[in-house]
Amino acid sequence: MRDVFVAGVGMMRFGKYPDATVKGLTAEAVRLVLQDCGLKPNDLEAAYFSNTFWGMFSNQHSIRGQVALRPLGIQGIPIVNVENACAGASTAFHLAYQAVAGGMYDVALAIGAEKITHEDKLLSLKSYASCVDVEGWPEQIKLLQALGGGGENRKDQPGQGRSIFMDIYASVARWHMEQFGSTQEQLAIIAAKNHFHGSLNPLAQIQRNMTVEEVLNDPLVSYPLTRAMCSPVGDGAAAAVLCSGDYLKRLANPRPVKILASVLGSGQDRPLDGQDIGERLSRQAYQMAGLGPEDIDLAELHDATAFGELHQLEVMGFCSPGEGGVFSASGATKLGGELPINTSGGLESRGHPIGASGLAQIYEIVTQLRGEAGPRQVEGARIGLTENGGGNIGYEEAAMTIHIFEKV
């Protein structure tokens, strides 16, 4: 296997763009990533395109990547369409990594684009329910309700007026609170930290600094989660160009970041106290990179809610099981702390256009390792990690990727 490098990254500001199209979002990300690495469309040898909801909203199925990339001059090469729920973009990146590492191509594009805002807000919210086992959903509801009680302060049904994933996260959060004594205030500390980081990121959808009290007083979504603890609905696109070491020599002004590990896996049947998918895959990634959790300088973790970050802190090995809330409350995960987490603002503030989120995480880590993150720069950052989960089956994510990067 050859060494693989990120030669360029590009990301537009995530947000609500009611008049935008997936084609337009894709074009902006392609423009930015090619500008970043100094390449042209005809330099690319393969492309991997991530999108989740275009077919559901606009009936564009099957050949989404070819449709979106052809007007940009990216045609005639292999174009692979990737759909893996919220982990789609990082899966596209993983496939591009495999192709370059295996010698199939010297340079490849990974790109994710998503438009979720819609004049029919209910359609937007209902779309998330396609990222679970639809036929098995009644059984899944029973499992989650048994796991985390009936949902304090909620009188309506799961998924009414919100993404169903807010109820999933809330159920597991309540279980964690019962088992380990974690608190709603600890979740608010995580969310406030991410809103602070997002206020420093010009590409974040939400750039509003919030106090812990403001987070706690925000409208309740599904106990213990308030609105400020949850990722917003939004649109956007992000991309990366990956290449071999030999190809780097062709670039006029290379600013590469090395990929030390790229791991993709799926969830599996397990008891509640069995090994979590994140624990299983992170150990694979650490082994591949020849590192441990103690070597990571910063990470972008999948925080569709604040509890998502708390949970991933534990299963990535950054703190002991049950200590994610305490670790966060210590200030360790804030800029200036021992392990800054989600310096982009995370999904809660940077935004979460599903088909693009994984590459937005990678954009942040690459920007940090290049030393180009401005006021949110992590001093001395050398090793970064991204964890991107997608969908839900049983007690865990249906899909997950973990990547580890090194400053060159």
ZICOR-V651057 format. One record per residue. N is the residue number from 1. RES is the residue in one letter. NEAR is the number of other ideal C-beta (glycine too) atoms within 8 Angstrom. Layout:
# ZICOR-V651057
n-><N;N>
res-><RES;RES>
near-><NEAR;NEAR>
This chain:
# ZICOR-V651057
n-><1;2;3;4;5;6;7;8;9;10;11;12;13;14;15;16;17;18;19;20;21;22;23;24;25;26;27;28;29;30;31;32;33;34;35;36;37;38;39;40;41;42;43;44;45;46;47;48;49;50;51;52;53;54;55;56;57;58;59;60;61;62;63;64;65;66;67;68;69;70;71;72;73;74;75;76;77;78;79;80;81;82;83;84;85;86;87;88;89;90;91;92;93;94;95;96;97;98;99;100;101;102;103;104;105;106;107;108;109;110;111;112;113;114;115;116;117;118;119;120;121;122;123;124;125;126;127;128;129;130;131;132;133;134;135;136;137;138;139;140;141;142;143;144;145;146;147;148;149;150;151;152;153;154;155;156;157;158;159;160;161;162;163;164;165;166;167;168;169;170;171;172;173;174;175;176;177;178;179;180;181;182;183;184;185;186;187;188;189;190;191;192;193;194;195;196;197;198;199;200;201;202;203;204;205;206;207;208;209;210;211;212;213;214;215;216;217;218;219;220;221;222;223;224;225;226;227;228;229;230;231;232;233;234;235;236;237;238;239;240;241;242;243;244;245;246;247;248;249;250;251;252;253;254;255;256;257;258;259;260;261;262;263;264;265;266;267;268;269;270;271;272;273;274;275;276;277;278;279;280;281;282;283;284;285;286;287;288;289;290;291;292;293;294;295;296;297;298;299;300;301;302;303;304;305;306;307;308;309;310;311;312;313;314;315;316;317;318;319;320;321;322;323;324;325;326;327;328;329;330;331;332;333;334;335;336;337;338;339;340;341;342;343;344;345;346;347;348;349;350;351;352;353;354;355;356;357;358;359;360;361;362;363;364;365;366;367;368;369;370;371;372;373;374;375;376;377;378;379;380;381;382;383;384;385;386;387;388;389;390;391;392;393;394;395;396;397;398;399;400;401;402;403;404;405;406;407;408>
res-><M;R;D;V;F;V;A;G;V;G;M;M;R;F;G;K;Y;P;D;A;T;V;K;G;L;T;A;E;A;V;R;L;V;L;Q;D;C;G;L;K;P;N;D;L;E;A;A;Y;F;S;N;T;F;W;G;M;F;S;N;Q;H;S;I;R;G;Q;V;A;L;R;P;L;G;I;Q;G;I;P;I;V;N;V;E;N;A;C;A;G;A;S;T;A;F;H;L;A;Y;Q;A;V;A;G;G;M;Y;D;V;A;L;A;I;G;A;E;K;I;T;H;E;D;K;L;L;S;L;K;S;Y;A;S;C;V;D;V;E;G;W;P;E;Q;I;K;L;L;Q;A;L;G;G;G;G;E;N;R;K;D;Q;P;G;Q;G;R;S;I;F;M;D;I;Y;A;S;V;A;R;W;H;M;E;Q;F;G;S;T;Q;E;Q;L;A;I;I;A;A;K;N;H;F;H;G;S;L;N;P;L;A;Q;I;Q;R;N;M;T;V;E;E;V;L;N;D;P;L;V;S;Y;P;L;T;R;A;M;C;S;P;V;G;D;G;A;A;A;A;V;L;C;S;G;D;Y;L;K;R;L;A;N;P;R;P;V;K;I;L;A;S;V;L;G;S;G;Q;D;R;P;L;D;G;Q;D;I;G;E;R;L;S;R;Q;A;Y;Q;M;A;G;L;G;P;E;D;I;D;L;A;E;L;H;D;A;T;A;F;G;E;L;H;Q;L;E;V;M;G;F;C;S;P;G;E;G;G;V;F;S;A;S;G;A;T;K;L;G;G;E;L;P;I;N;T;S;G;G;L;E;S;R;G;H;P;I;G;A;S;G;L;A;Q;I;Y;E;I;V;T;Q;L;R;G;E;A;G;P;R;Q;V;E;G;A;R;I;G;L;T;E;N;G;G;G;N;I;G;Y;E;E;A;A;M;T;I;H;I;F;E;K;V>
near-><3;9;8;12;14;14;14;12;15;16;14;12;9;15;9;8;10;6;3;9;6;15;9;8;18;15;10;10;18;16;9;12;16;14;8;10;11;9;11;6;9;5;7;13;9;14;15;16;17;19;17;14;12;13;10;7;11;6;5;8;7;5;7;14;13;10;9;14;15;8;7;10;7;12;8;2;9;6;13;11;11;13;9;11;12;16;17;18;19;15;16;18;18;13;12;15;12;9;11;17;10;8;5;6;8;8;14;15;15;17;20;20;17;17;14;13;10;8;4;6;7;6;9;11;12;8;12;9;10;7;13;12;7;7;4;8;10;6;7;13;9;8;10;13;11;5;11;12;7;5;14;8;5;9;2;5;4;9;10;6;4;11;8;11;11;13;13;10;15;17;14;14;16;15;10;13;12;6;7;9;6;13;8;8;9;14;18;16;12;16;15;14;13;16;17;12;17;18;12;10;14;5;9;15;14;12;10;8;6;11;7;9;7;10;15;10;6;11;5;10;11;12;10;11;16;15;8;13;16;15;10;8;9;13;13;18;15;17;16;18;18;16;13;12;7;6;11;12;5;4;11;4;5;8;5;10;14;12;14;11;12;13;12;9;11;7;11;5;3;9;4;6;3;7;5;9;13;16;11;10;13;14;9;12;15;13;7;11;10;5;9;6;9;4;7;14;11;14;14;16;14;12;15;12;16;15;15;14;17;17;12;13;15;13;10;15;10;10;9;5;5;10;10;14;14;10;12;15;9;7;7;9;14;10;10;5;10;3;11;12;13;17;15;17;17;16;12;19;18;18;16;13;16;13;14;18;16;19;20;16;14;18;14;13;17;13;10;15;13;9;7;7;11;6;5;11;10;12;4;5;13;7;13;14;15;16;15;15;13;14;13;11;10;9;9;11;12;12;15;16;18;15;16;16;17;11;10;6>
